[in-house]
Amino acid sequence: MASGKSFYITTPIFYVNDAPHIGHAYTEVAADVLARWHRQAGDDTWSLTGTDEHGEKILRTATANGTTPQKWADKLVTEAWKPLLQTINIQNDDFIRTTDERHETNVQLFLQRLFDAGYVYSGEYEALYCVGCEEFKPQSEIVDGTGPFEGQKVCAIHSKPLELLQEKNYFFRMSDFTDRLLALYDERPDFIQPESARNEVIQFVKQGLSDLSISRSSFDWGVKVPWDDSHVVYVWFDALLNYVTAIGYGQDEEEFARRWPATHIVGKDILRFHAVIWPAMLLAAGLEVPKQIFGHGWLLVGGEKMSKSKLTGIAPTEITDTFGSDAFRYYFMRAIAFGQDGSFSWEDLSARYQSELANGFGNLASRVTAMVTRYFDGVVPAEGERTDGELLIHAVVSTAADLANASIEKLAIHDALAAIWRIVDELNGYITDQEPWALSKDEANRERLGTVLYTALDGLRALAVLLSPVLPEATARLWTSLGAADALGALEAQPLREAGVWGQLPAGTQVSALEALFPRIESTVN
């Protein structure tokens, strides 16, 4: 049943200095699964993604490629970032670019309001700056260089030399918010998740916050500071505001009130910007802080964080061209505990595709629909008297649906999938135990055969609904094969939180043949 409650979820907006890799796609899929779940559950859902197109890093990359920053951004958005969403089947509601007029105008409005309220002042600044991070680095992220960078200070994240910058900038009085942020973290323990991320942020803030430099005057690629056009807004201060400018801040207050606050899904390397700087900005502006900030782990290749600069980036199409988008989505949501680091390997991907998707779920669906076609001319049989076997399946489906929904509420996507997959395993075991092929040999067992196959069919109906946020293509094909589209309506219209209610597939529904949901793959790229 529709709850009507608002669920606004965002990904980070990604730098357009290069093409996306599977680390970016991982974040996109996680946010998309959560959005699809809430949308199908009847919540007032809005999903936002986009691109970050300002800052010195973009300027330098564009110049190195012999073009302007705007043309470089346009090219990559058109040729790489928007196509990524199609590659991995993302159903976003909006795509914001920081070069959009709606964004730039309202960044200036926000900053002017902070300036008028006394939260912004001018001053001199000198510090070590990482262009890759677009950040003046804290001491904890400055390390001594090795090899070709020996004797230099380098960024702990990018392993590249830092630049000493001295500028007259505008500053945000972030130091005013140390105590208020600590009180926020204490009052709302789930504001930052997972727990490890929350603890890290608390320890950082307890050391005391410094005021934040929020403008640059050494280059001009960015949003102009409204009262001083010789400065552009610091790229992170600009970028963070996308979450509110996209939903009407400054121009459509009714829409803004409807959507805000948001659940932010971010990589743990940018957690501090979202969990410290961003809520401080909002508090200064008198706005509500986000609903939640979730810092997921890194995808590791060879024990290191995936990175284009370190040549460990893998393009999503390298996976989807062989395994398909559903398998991509399933693998990264199932194989990695959301919130923790996870290692990617071709061998694990291939093994899970074969054992869990092809042999587990796909073969279950093919076998059941084939037996209904063979033994009942493709018509869903009536359910007869139930035995303990059927009652167990009913209980498993109901419990799995409830556990999955509870896990999604906690953003534990991996736990939700584990709960749902118990239905797959139990149905496969049920069919093995009940032996419908043996029951079919004696007409006296026809009612019993009908009960067994109805149980399997309605279990598949529940699986199609529960798995549709993760496997939209496969479940749509299964839904059509079950005849459920005609009997129950469109898959995306099924009330997801009621998927575990037994007996929804009507007897007499016409079932059609189903080709393999996950075809055999002869060879894989490795």
Disulfide bonds with the S-S distance in Angstrom:
none
